[in-house]
């Protein structure tokens, strides 16, 4: 039987980010659906009581609750503080699984510690989840990408002529984020009125291009700030926003954005799923770096909306032509186009909702996405 180790860094330190937690879960459970033995290994740094909000006991309690709720108990290992403690699988069990592993899937971030036993796995794939940013960072710091022999990216334009950044020496293979469809069943309700999204106003990622830094979604939100007012359609956003941005929070509210506390509304995988499935549609901007680099970034969050039968209206990052758009999935570059897309969805809602689910089944189904990735990795 094929064995795959999914490696992440610090993922379990963000229990209140339900959407982020879903990303490796889709890989873990999706691979299991294909008959693969999949183990999720997260590397968690030592908790600092001077700065961290939660202790490791709380973090592990939250994580184990998620594992039980989604049925992946016994298929994870949290390596804490450089290997001083192990949660889930113990050190010997992890060593046994690693020795049997056929493939390492490292989800974003930098490479592993050079002494990591995971690097003994014969085939090692890196999955880029920040296209544009990642390619920029590789020119500035050592990302440890020499540890890998296969490279995937959710930027479907990366490496193509219309991607603005060079990718020297790396053959990036485009994918879309996998969605385990039975965990995201269609939930189509024409009576629902909530256009929504989940977003981070600022971000830890920064891309420098043409002398300017591009970070989170703030600049793009401000560009399209009047859309819900002009479309006469309130948009509910579970938004991580800093206290220093209180003036801009007021600007959002005055323009028909209904800002919600993301930790309350989407702060674990279950409330995140419910927030999406009780929406009418998604409307969202993209991070400036994805837009400026024309990365063709495809959102894992939007994949969950589509699977749920929710039409998705998103700012263009250049993926048109690689995914079907116009029915169920709509993109915009201008405020006028954004308003028109909202009106189109409201005027023919059921057709857009059905189209959304069809796109998820054709393109985001974890069975298809992950089987393709395994084949490209030689398995």
Secondary structure, 3 states (H helix, E strand, C coil): CCEEEEEEECHHHCCCCHHHHHHHHHHHHHHHHCCCEEEEEEEECCCCCCCCCCCHHHHHHHHHHHHHHHCCCCCEEEEEHHHCEEEECCHHHHHHHHHHCCEEEEECCCCCCCCCHHHHCCEEEEEECCCCHHHHHCCCCCCCHHHCCEEEECECCCCCCCCCCCCCCCCEEECCCCECHHHCCCCCCCCCCCEEEEEECCCCCCEEECCEEECCCHHHHHHCCCHHHHCCCCEEEEEECCHHHHHHHHHHHHCCEEEECHHHHHCCHHHHHHHHHCCCEEEECCCHHHHHHCCCECCHHHHHHHHCCCEEEEECCCCECCECCCCCEEEECCHHHHHHHHHHHHHCHHHHHHHHHHHHHHHHEHHHHHHHHHHHCCC
